[in-house]
Amino acid sequence: MRILFDKNVPYPLLRYLAKHDVRTAEELGWARLVNGDLLRAAEDAGFGVMVTADQSLEYQQNLKGRKLALVVLSTNHIGVLEKHPERLVAAVDAAREGGYEFVRFELPPKRKPGGTTRST
């Protein structure tokens, strides 16, 4: 499957999708394309899935009738994503034409000044 990584997705995650043909928006010269233009370019180029951390994309764009499946990550914090890469892999492997999958990753508690932690 052809997969496009949006510019906001950490590229080290590519290694977890080695069985797929994964490209980045940056390497294709699409780093400046946003939202609808990026989705259109990806579909025109034959990508089946786009992975993004842009959680507002579904609200900014009409996704109805799209061929491209979207996998949206709840964060782009590489340390958090690499703790459970199987979630990304499962979402990509399960992606179907026009689908939308939100993949939630738990963020670590924030530290208060002085070194203690608090829940968010």
Summary of the structure (lengths in Angstrom):
residues: 120
radius of gyration: 15.2
end to end distance: 36.8
largest distance: 51.7
contacts: 314
relative contact order: 0.18
helix: 29%
strand: 21%
